[in-house]
Amino acid sequence: MSARKPSRPWRLMLITPDDVATTNHRSEPETYRAVTAEQQRIAEGQSDTTRITVHQWDASANRWRLFERITPSRGAGTAR
């Protein structure tokens, strides 16, 4: 039995020293807008996120696939 494709095939994981927050998105641009917003919060000192990972649903393998790993630096404000 194959898994159904999720309605939001992009996943964003925000990794902090204490937790992992996950959000799902409908498109790559929507996902990267969220990445940019998080990087802005980091630059402003409002977030303690240490790593951001972007995942995409792989329909052929029926699993989440790592699309990109981002290590934000303080003062960085944009993705890509």
Secondary structure, DSSP 4 states (H G I P E B T S, - for coil): -PPPPPSS-EEEEEE-SS-EEEEEESSHHHHHHHHHHHHHHHHTT-----EEEEEEEETTTTEEEEEEEE---TT-----
